[in-house]
Each structure stands twice: as structure tokens, then as C-alpha cells.
């Protein structure tokens, strides 16, 4: 895993993370629970969002799936 400094790229796989932190509704990642295993893999926390593909793959490997919360939490 290499560190990717571009904020619109997933720091784990390099694909677009579709970050919406500056959008009125906030980023999609604030509406789901990111597996701690993924967060622990980040070279630097708080720099860039993990992409939905990495989140889905991690959850699928554990037999889970992404669940979005309407209220963001």
C-alpha cells in the first residue's frame, strides 16, 4: 500500500473515492460505518476517504454489506 496524497483518491486502492466532504450534505462516508480494519490500514487518518469499493469488499469478506443511514449516523 502506498500513500496517495490526492484527496479525491482512495488511499488504499487509488480509485476515486467520490469524496463529498465539501458538499452541502457532507460525504457519503459519514453515512456508513467504515470497518476499523480499513481505518487501521490508512497511512494517515483524516486525509482522504476510503472508497466505497474498498468498504464493500471488506464488509463482503466478513459476510456483511453496506448500510446507509439517512441521518448520517
TORNU-839790 format. One record per atom (N, C-alpha, C): residue number from 0; atom name; y, x, z. Coordinates in steps of 0.2 Angstrom, whole numbers. Atoms other than C-alpha are relative to their C-alpha. Layout:
N
[rec NUM,'CA',[Y,X,Z]] ...
end
This chain:
73
[rec 0,'N',[-6,4,0]] [rec 0,'CA',[0,0,0]] [rec 0,'C',[6,4,0]] [rec 1,'N',[-6,-4,1]] [rec 1,'CA',[17,7,-5]] [rec 1,'C',[6,-5,2]] [rec 2,'N',[-6,3,-2]] [rec 2,'CA',[34,2,2]] [rec 2,'C',[4,-2,-6]] [rec 3,'N',[-4,3,5]] [rec 3,'CA',[44,-9,-10]] [rec 3,'C',[7,-2,3]] [rec 4,'N',[-6,2,-3]] [rec 4,'CA',[62,-9,-7]] [rec 4,'C',[4,-6,-3]] [rec 5,'N',[-3,6,4]] [rec 5,'CA',[67,-23,-19]] [rec 5,'C',[-2,-6,4]] [rec 6,'N',[1,5,-4]] [rec 6,'CA',[69,-38,-8]] [rec 6,'C',[-3,-6,-4]] [rec 7,'N',[3,6,4]] [rec 7,'CA',[63,-50,-22]] [rec 7,'C',[-8,1,-1]] [rec 8,'N',[7,-1,1]] [rec 8,'CA',[46,-42,-22]] [rec 8,'C',[-4,1,6]] [rec 9,'N',[5,0,-6]] [rec 9,'CA',[31,-44,-10]] [rec 9,'C',[-1,8,2]] [rec 10,'N',[2,-7,-2]] [rec 10,'CA',[29,-28,0]] [rec 10,'C',[-7,2,0]] [rec 11,'N',[8,-2,0]] [rec 11,'CA',[10,-29,-1]] [rec 11,'C',[-3,0,-6]] [rec 12,'N',[4,0,7]] [rec 12,'CA',[6,-33,-19]] [rec 12,'C',[5,2,-6]] [rec 13,'N',[-5,-2,5]] [rec 13,'CA',[23,-30,-28]] [rec 13,'C',[2,-6,-5]] [rec 14,'N',[-1,6,4]] [rec 14,'CA',[23,-48,-36]] [rec 14,'C',[7,-3,3]] [rec 15,'N',[-6,4,-2]] [rec 15,'CA',[39,-59,-35]] [rec 15,'C',[-2,-4,6]] [rec 16,'N',[1,4,-6]] [rec 16,'CA',[40,-67,-18]] [rec 16,'C',[4,-6,0]] [rec 17,'N',[-4,6,0]] [rec 17,'CA',[52,-80,-23]] [rec 17,'C',[4,-2,6]] [rec 18,'N',[-3,0,-6]] [rec 18,'CA',[62,-77,-8]] [rec 18,'C',[6,-5,0]] [rec 19,'N',[-6,5,0]] [rec 19,'CA',[75,-91,-4]] [rec 19,'C',[4,0,6]] [rec 20,'N',[-3,-1,-7]] [rec 20,'CA',[82,-84,12]] [rec 20,'C',[8,-2,-1]] [rec 21,'N',[-7,2,1]] [rec 21,'CA',[100,-87,4]] [rec 21,'C',[1,-7,-2]] [rec 22,'N',[-1,6,3]] [rec 22,'CA',[96,-104,-2]] [rec 22,'C',[2,-5,6]] [rec 23,'N',[-2,5,-5]] [rec 23,'CA',[103,-120,7]] [rec 23,'C',[-6,-2,5]] [rec 24,'N',[6,2,-4]] [rec 24,'CA',[85,-125,13]] [rec 24,'C',[-4,6,3]] [rec 25,'N',[4,-6,-3]] [rec 25,'CA',[80,-107,18]] [rec 25,'C',[-6,1,-5]] [rec 26,'N',[6,-2,4]] [rec 26,'CA',[65,-98,12]] [rec 26,'C',[-6,-4,1]] [rec 27,'N',[6,4,-1]] [rec 27,'CA',[48,-106,9]] [rec 27,'C',[-4,3,6]] [rec 28,'N',[4,-3,-5]] [rec 28,'CA',[40,-94,21]] [rec 28,'C',[2,-2,7]] [rec 29,'N',[-2,3,-6]] [rec 29,'CA',[50,-102,35]] [rec 29,'C',[-4,-6,2]] [rec 30,'N',[3,6,0]] [rec 30,'CA',[40,-117,32]] [rec 30,'C',[-8,0,1]] [rec 31,'N',[8,-1,0]] [rec 31,'CA',[22,-110,34]] [rec 31,'C',[-1,5,6]] [rec 32,'N',[2,-5,-5]] [rec 32,'CA',[13,-99,47]] [rec 32,'C',[-3,6,-4]] [rec 33,'N',[2,-6,3]] [rec 33,'CA',[11,-81,40]] [rec 33,'C',[-6,3,4]] [rec 34,'N',[5,-3,-4]] [rec 34,'CA',[-6,-74,46]] [rec 34,'C',[3,7,3]] [rec 35,'N',[-2,-6,-4]] [rec 35,'CA',[-2,-60,59]] [rec 35,'C',[-3,6,-4]] [rec 36,'N',[3,-5,3]] [rec 36,'CA',[-14,-49,49]] [rec 36,'C',[4,3,-6]] [rec 37,'N',[-5,-2,6]] [rec 37,'CA',[-2,-49,34]] [rec 37,'C',[6,4,3]] [rec 38,'N',[-6,-2,-3]] [rec 38,'CA',[13,-46,45]] [rec 38,'C',[-1,7,3]] [rec 39,'N',[1,-6,-2]] [rec 39,'CA',[5,-31,53]] [rec 39,'C',[-1,5,-5]] [rec 40,'N',[1,-5,6]] [rec 40,'CA',[2,-23,36]] [rec 40,'C',[7,2,-3]] [rec 41,'N',[-7,-1,3]] [rec 41,'CA',[21,-23,32]] [rec 41,'C',[2,7,2]] [rec 42,'N',[-3,-6,-2]] [rec 42,'CA',[29,-6,31]] [rec 42,'C',[6,0,4]] [rec 43,'N',[-6,1,-4]] [rec 43,'CA',[45,-13,38]] [rec 43,'C',[1,-7,0]] [rec 44,'N',[0,7,-1]] [rec 44,'CA',[46,-30,45]] [rec 44,'C',[8,-3,-1]] [rec 45,'N',[-7,2,1]] [rec 45,'CA',[61,-41,40]] [rec 45,'C',[4,2,-6]] [rec 46,'N',[-3,-2,6]] [rec 46,'CA',[65,-33,24]] [rec 46,'C',[-1,-4,-6]] [rec 47,'N',[1,4,6]] [rec 47,'CA',[56,-44,11]] [rec 47,'C',[-6,-4,2]] [rec 48,'N',[5,5,-1]] [rec 48,'CA',[45,-59,11]] [rec 48,'C',[-7,2,-3]] [rec 49,'N',[7,-1,3]] [rec 49,'CA',[26,-58,8]] [rec 49,'C',[0,-6,-5]] [rec 50,'N',[1,5,5]] [rec 50,'CA',[22,-68,-7]] [rec 50,'C',[-5,-5,2]] [rec 51,'N',[5,6,-1]] [rec 51,'CA',[13,-85,-7]] [rec 51,'C',[-7,2,-2]] [rec 52,'N',[7,-2,3]] [rec 52,'CA',[-2,-77,-17]] [rec 52,'C',[-3,4,6]] [rec 53,'N',[3,-4,-5]] [rec 53,'CA',[-5,-64,-3]] [rec 53,'C',[-1,-5,6]] [rec 54,'N',[1,5,-6]] [rec 54,'CA',[-3,-78,11]] [rec 54,'C',[-6,-4,-2]] [rec 55,'N',[5,4,2]] [rec 55,'CA',[-15,-89,1]] [rec 55,'C',[-7,4,0]] [rec 56,'N',[6,-4,0]] [rec 56,'CA',[-28,-75,-1]] [rec 56,'C',[-2,2,7]] [rec 57,'N',[2,-2,-7]] [rec 57,'CA',[-28,-70,17]] [rec 57,'C',[-3,-6,3]] [rec 58,'N',[3,6,-4]] [rec 58,'CA',[-30,-88,23]] [rec 58,'C',[-7,-2,-3]] [rec 59,'N',[7,1,3]] [rec 59,'CA',[-44,-91,10]] [rec 59,'C',[-5,4,2]] [rec 60,'N',[5,-5,-2]] [rec 60,'CA',[-53,-76,16]] [rec 60,'C',[-3,-2,7]] [rec 61,'N',[2,2,-6]] [rec 61,'CA',[-53,-84,33]] [rec 61,'C',[-2,-7,0]] [rec 62,'N',[2,7,0]] [rec 62,'CA',[-58,-101,27]] [rec 62,'C',[6,-5,1]] [rec 63,'N',[-6,4,-1]] [rec 63,'CA',[-40,-108,29]] [rec 63,'C',[4,-2,-7]] [rec 64,'N',[-4,2,6]] [rec 64,'CA',[-27,-115,17]] [rec 64,'C',[8,0,3]] [rec 65,'N',[-7,0,-2]] [rec 65,'CA',[-8,-115,17]] [rec 65,'C',[2,-7,1]] [rec 66,'N',[-2,7,-2]] [rec 66,'CA',[0,-130,25]] [rec 66,'C',[8,1,2]] [rec 67,'N',[-7,0,0]] [rec 67,'CA',[19,-133,23]] [rec 67,'C',[2,-5,5]] [rec 68,'N',[-3,5,-5]] [rec 68,'CA',[29,-141,37]] [rec 68,'C',[7,-2,-2]] [rec 69,'N',[-6,2,3]] [rec 69,'CA',[43,-152,32]] [rec 69,'C',[6,2,4]] [rec 70,'N',[-6,-2,-5]] [rec 70,'CA',[54,-147,47]] [rec 70,'C',[1,7,0]] [rec 71,'N',[-1,-8,0]] [rec 71,'CA',[52,-128,44]] [rec 71,'C',[-4,3,6]] [rec 72,'N',[4,-4,-5]] [rec 72,'CA',[41,-125,59]] [rec 72,'C',[-5,-4,2]] 
end
